[in-house]
Amino acid sequence: MNFSIFNLFKIGFGPSSSHTLAPMLASKEFLEQLIENAQLHQVSHISIELFGSLAERGKKHGSDKACVLGLIGENPQSIDLISISSLLKNLKRKNELPLNNERYIHFNWEQSFNFNRNKESNKNKNGITITAKGIKEEILFRRTFFCLSNGSFIQKGKKEPDNFQLPFPYSNAQELLNLCEYEDMSIADIVFANELAYARKTRPEIEMKDIKEKIDQIWSSMLASINKGISQEGVLPGPLSQPRRAKILKESIEQRTSEGLPIESDDWVNLYAIAVSEENAAGCRIVSAPTNGAAGVIPAVLAYYDKFVSPNNVERIRIFLATAAGIASIYKNNSALFESRWGCQGEIGVASSLAAAGLAAAKKGTAKQIEHAAEIAMEHNLGLTCDPIDGLVQNPCIERNTMGAVKAINAARLSLRSPEIKNKSLDNIISTMKEIGEAMEDKMKTSVDEAQVNKISVNVIEC
């Protein structure tokens, strides 16, 4: 299936991929379509309706703020996060909205947003309807978007058939393993080849070096979020008043080192995962991998590899991330990726599985060992529920990132150092995960019914 590395890894900001990043990108898409229709300067009023999970928890995750930033024309990869608070306060005070930073319209925050918790027909959909009206209150432009857990979105009613065929297509783990054997290629080789073909759909001039440079940017952004998270202190935003721990953990490691006490590699892994997760919870720059709530797992395992296994090995880090994306496409193709409605196994579990596969690949494991690592990690996250306190990605979410990272490292270690167990496969584990998730959905806390959303006639837009 058509799945880019950069559909999995998105540079953005916290705290939520579905409630913050996706609404911003959907609103920006609305703006771009408005401009394409040459209607920007006819707009006198914008109204925004949020429903489903966005209506229930959107204010806690800043969904309204994200929508405004998208309509202004900001990009989540480049926006100045420090200036957001003062920018939005100023707009609220003036009751104005600068569409695309050029068309200033009246915008009363309380009146223009409708958190529609009573829209029965859409109660399970993470939806946004944006309406632009003219001076006579006539509707100029209206679009509905549904936000997914990985920070992408789909637009209701928009269809763009895509007959593009990847050079090395596969839909499940067994097909991928067969491809590797038949073509005598690694998983990363196949992903790189597919990525180049995928990118050349829209940019025929692109070369492999451009893709690898973009992968390097992903790692640089992950590393930056680790380093920034380690240096911060204070309390995370929200009613839980949860203190940041990363800096304290770093100081503890340094103190024990100075005293000659033993330091476990897991201490560093915990530190890295918490640093990134706290940055996400604080609304700072992170890489969704595959979601914001699980954004600390893969960076923590990569930083472990970089510190303890093979420092500054740029090419192996690229292989790690490409392999993780290759395994991610299997989850996505089987409707199991980014599914917070199926519990934390669909976020932390998937992130742990991708990290295990990436680490096994970076350590030069075979395709089968990589698949086995991914299977082990997911197997030991089965049944993990999604139960964040007060709906915030803080407790127990931050600690769960540490557990997912540690499990990933151990899964890779087991796959590389022990015989394969014949009656287990990644495809079987994904099937089991879906079965557990569906049972969990009926009895335990759930999120957005993305499966129902996907039944609508839509065009998938991976941002």
HELIX and SHEET records of a PDB file:
HELIX    1   1 ILE A    5  LEU A    8  1                                   4    
HELIX    2   2 SER A   17  LEU A   21  3                                   5    
HELIX    3   3 ALA A   22  GLU A   36  1                                  15    
HELIX    4   4 LEU A   40  GLN A   42  5                                   3    
HELIX    5   5 SER A   53  ARG A   57  1                                   5    
HELIX    6   6 SER A   63  ILE A   72  1                                  10    
HELIX    7   7 LEU A   81  SER A   83  5                                   3    
HELIX    8   8 ILE A   84  LYS A   94  1                                  11    
HELIX    9   9 TRP A  109  SER A  112  1                                   4    
HELIX   10  10 GLU A  120  ASN A  122  5                                   3    
HELIX   11  11 ALA A  173  GLU A  183  1                                  11    
HELIX   12  12 ILE A  187  ALA A  199  1                                  13    
HELIX   13  13 MET A  208  SER A  231  1                                  24    
HELIX   14  14 ALA A  246  SER A  258  1                                  13    
HELIX   15  15 SER A  265  ALA A  281  1                                  17    
HELIX   16  16 VAL A  297  TYR A  304  1                                   8    
HELIX   17  17 TYR A  305  VAL A  309  3                                   5    
HELIX   18  18 VAL A  314  ASN A  333  1                                  20    
HELIX   19  19 SER A  340  TRP A  342  5                                   3    
HELIX   20  20 CYS A  344  GLY A  346  5                                   3    
HELIX   21  21 ILE A  348  ALA A  362  1                                  15    
HELIX   22  22 ALA A  367  GLU A  379  1                                  13    
HELIX   23  23 ILE A  389  GLY A  391  5                                   3    
HELIX   24  24 CYS A  397  ARG A  417  1                                  21    
HELIX   25  25 LEU A  426  LYS A  443  1                                  18    
HELIX   26  26 GLU A  450  VAL A  453  1                                   4    
SHEET    1   A 2 LYS A  10  PHE A  13  0                                        
SHEET    2   A 2 ARG A 285  SER A 288 -1                                        
SHEET    1   B 6 PHE A 113  ASN A 116  0                                        
SHEET    2   B 6 HIS A  45  PHE A  51  1                                        
SHEET    3   B 6 GLY A 127  LYS A 133 -1                                        
SHEET    4   B 6 ILE A 139  CYS A 147 -1                                        
SHEET    5   B 6 PHE A 153  LYS A 156 -1                                        
SHEET    6   B 6 VAL A 458  ILE A 461 -1                                        
SHEET    1   C 2 GLU A  96  LEU A  99  0                                        
SHEET    2   C 2 ARG A 103  HIS A 106 -1                                        
END                                                                             
